[in-house]
Each structure stands twice: as structure tokens, then as C-alpha cells.
Amino acid sequence: MTPVTAVASAVTSVPAGAVTTAAPLPMQSTGMLVAAAAIPALTWVTLVAWVYQDALARESDHPVGSAVSVAVFPPLLVGYVYYRGDRARPQSDRERLTLTVLLALLSAMMAGTVFAPPDVFAQPRNTFGALLVTLPLFYLLVYREGKSNEAEESAS
């Protein structure tokens, strides 16, 4: 018996109800998996950008070092926020935008995790839906705070 006929006879001997090959993933799952990886990655990049911009505004001696430290070990953010110096210049629009996106992404990931069913494909969808709610909310909060700080500075 040749190898080809041995394989052919093995394939024909499989029972009718048995599954012979793994079913391919549906097309929509690829987008969900990309979103599931993209949202934490975008949050990480935004966090590092905010630390760098904040360190520059506070005239830190090592803004790149602070950003790299938080990038490599994100819990160092607690130490950075606790030990950072006083602000040397007012908050820029770029810094406000970065803070808005960072807060919206963090809260959307928490909401997506808490309110999503234990399904790999539902969590990115719920996180994106939560981002649609949290982004305008944090935009209003961050920019309202910025406008009130500017009004106080101009009054004094």
C-alpha cells in the first residue's frame, strides 16, 4: 500500500459525524481581536505621552527618563505623580488633549471590563461603546477645569 492510498483509506474511515478540520474564525473576530489589542496599546502610548508632556511643563531634569520609566513599569506612575515638582508653565492644549484621551481610555477599559459578559469578542465592543461616552465626558471635565484656571489667573 502506497502512502497516498493509506491516507485516502484513513480519511474515508472517519465516521460521518466527526469533525475533521478546525473551523476558521469568523471574519468579524479578526477586527475584535485587533481592537482588543489596540485599545490597551493606545492607552499605554497616551500614558507615556502625558507623562512626558507633564514633565516638560514642570521643567523636570529628566522628562524622557520619567516617560521611559512609566513606559517600562506603569505602576511607577504613582511615584511620578507623588514626587513631581510644581508646574512651571500653564497646561497646554496638547497636554489637555492627551489627558482627556488618557482618562477616557482608562475609564472605558474599566467600564468595558466590568459591564461586558465573559466573552472575548464582547469586551472590545463594550469598551469602544464606553469610549464613545467617556471621551466627551472627560473633554468637558478637563477643558472646563482649564477654562476656570485661566479665568482665575487672569483675575489675579
N, C-alpha and C positions, 0 to 999 in steps of 0.2 A: 504494500500500500504506500503510495507516494504521500508526501506531506500535504499536498493540496487536497487530495481525496480524504485524508484523515481529518482535516479542518472542516471540510464540507460535510462529512458524516457527523462530526461533533455538533455543528450548527443545526443540522436537521434533527438531531436527537433532543433538542431543548424543548421542554413542554410548552404547550400553546399559551398558557397564562403567564409565563416567566418573562421578566424584563431582561432584555439582552444588552441594552446600551443605556447610558445615563442620559436623561432628557436635558436638552440645552436650557440654559436660563432664559427666561423671557426677556425681550428687548427692554422693557421698562426697568428691569432690575439693574442694568448697567448704569443708567442715569442715577438711580437711587444710591448705588454704591459710590459713584463719583461724588455725589452730594454729601454722602456720609463722611467721606474723607476730606472734601473741600471745606466744609464749614469749620471743623477744628483747625485745619491748616490756616485758613483765613483769620481765625481768631488769634492764633499764635503769632502770625505776621503782624497783625494790628497791635497786639500787646507789645511786641518788641519795638514797633514804630512809635507807640505812645511813650514808652519809657525813654527812648532816645530823644524825642522832642521835649519831654518834660525835663530831662537832664540838661538839655541845651538851654531851656528857658530859666533854669535855676543856676546856670553857669557852673555846672559841675566840672571837676577836673578831668573826669573820665566818662563822658557820655556814651562812648562806644563800648567801654568796659561794662557799664551798667546794663546796656541793652544786650550785650552778648551773655552776660551772667544770667539775666532773666530768660534769654532765649534757650540756654542750655539747661537751666534748672528753674522753671517757672515759680516754685514756691519762694524764691528769693525776692519776688515782688513785694512780699510783706515787709521784708527788711529794707528794701529800697524806699518804700513809701514811708516807713517809720523814721529812717535816718536821712532822708533827703533834706537839703538846705532850703532856705527861703527863696521865694520866687524873685528873680531879678528883673523880669520884664512881664508885661501882661500876656494873657493867654492869646495865642494867635488863632486865626480861623482854621488853619490846618490842624492845630492841636485840638481844637474843639471838635472838628470833624472826626479826627482819629478817636477821640474819647467817646463820641457819640456811637460810632460804629463798634468800638470795643464793648461798650456797655450793652448795646443792643444784641450783639452776637453772644455774649456771655449769658444774658438773661434768656435769649431764645433757645440756646442749647439746654439750659436748665429746664425751661418750660417744655421743650420737646422731649426731654428725657422723662420728666415727671408725668406728663399727660399722654405719652404715646403708649400704645399697647406693647407688650413684649414681642415686637416684630421688627426685624432688621429693616424692612422696607417701609414701615410706617414712621419710624423715628425721624429720618431726614425730611419727610413730607411735613410732619408736625413741627419740626424745627424751622423749616422755611416759612410755614404759616405763622409761627410765633414771631419770626423776624419781621414779617410784614406788619405786625402790631407793635413790636418793641422799637423798631427804628424810628418811626415818627414820634413815639412817646419820649424816647431819650433825646431826640433832636429838640423837642420843645423844652425838656428839662435842662439840657446843657446850654442851649442858646439863651434861655430865659435867665439862667444864672449869670451868663456872660454879660447880658444887657444890664442887669441890676448892678453888677460890679462896675461896669463902665459908668453908669449913672452916679454911683457913689464916688468914684474917683474924680469925675468932672465937677461934682458939687463941692468937693473939698479943696 
